Amino acid sequence: MSEITVLLADDVELFLELEKTFFRREGVRLLTARTGKEAVDLVLEHRPGLVFMDLYMPEMDGDEACRQIKAHPALRLTPVVMVTHGGRPEDLERCRQAGCDDILLKPINRHLFVETARRFLQVVDRAAPRVEARFSIRYGIFQQNLLSNYAVNLSTGGIFIETDTILPPHTALGLEFVLPEPEREIVCKGRVAWVNHPDKIINPALPAGMGLQFLDLQGDDLDAIREYIKTRALHPSW
């Protein structure tokens, strides 16, 4: 396996240490930066496969560092995930205007952080198997106005659905689906973790659609999903 390089850019040591624990695995080389300028210099020198960039940093803020990376002809395809605290609308807009590929919110959710890294790096997380699944799922922002589409794959952490109706990342949703084998209706809350937009396909192995993260699975529902995954012979594709 070839070595994967990931850059973590954050001026707060606590967050850097937290993020580094997620990558203590064979095949991942970690670089760290504490200023936006240092982050840009490291991307130029090492060409990482993924950058996690804090929005507020000394010397140069993360959005300006992201903008410089995306403006460089040799670096513009480098995935940059902006990280910001609290999700204030003006901060989210700064991240989007910088041209980032995704946004994560602090405090960092371990599952969402790993899923994001896995998506951009195509790294399989052995601890959270994902299997192919094809069944109907209903979802929506308001419980009385649900959309209906089909699942593509499933893990204990979330589900990918095929759809051309794309919602923004971090959108909160209500989810309803009947899990086959064992047959069980599952109703829970979720959020849009990432999108495979028809105009910007991130993972060509999947159709246009959305990866949805489960937020409040009950213990019995989680056990049922685990049992369903055990009965499938396929491994993660997302």
Secondary structure, 3 states (H helix, E strand, C coil): CCCEEEEEECCCHHHHHHHHHCCCCCCEEEEEECCHHHHHHHHHHHCCCEEEEECCCCCCCHHHHHHHHHHCCCCCCCCEEEEEECCCHHHHHHHHHCCCCEEEEECCCHHHHHHHHHHHHCCCCCCCCCEECCCEEEEECCCCCCEEEEEEEECCCEEEEECCCCCCCCCEEEEEEEECCCCEEEEEEEEEEEEEECCECCCCCCCCEEEEEECCCCHHHHHHHHHHHHHCCCCCCC
